[in-house]
Amino acid sequence: MKNNYIQILTETIDTFGHRMQTMVAIEEMSELTKELVKHMRGRDNRDAIAEEIADVEIMLCQLRLMHGIKTTDIDALIAGKINRLKNKLEGKDSG
């Protein structure tokens, strides 16, 4: 994440508070869910989905900042989970 983004997101958290930004994160995830359901019902809403993904990613960055979670820690967790998926696809993991 760009340093100026971190500064802006940190200022946003400081201005509105952890509780409010957590509620906004939940709201943004809900809006993405809504757009995905619309797509599953046949709507051509690719742009709306992209916009909601961007909103959720911004809020995920704020959640990482609020909870002191390093991007490298998330990256390591993602790598492990993707490796488990790979093993499952290859039939090496029954879980």
Buried (B, 14 or more C-beta within 10 A) or exposed (E): EEEEEEEEBEEBBEEEEBEEBBEBBEEBBEBBEEBBEBBEEEEEBEEBBEBBBEBBEBBBBBBBBBEEEEEEEEEEEEEEEEEEEEEEEEEEEEE
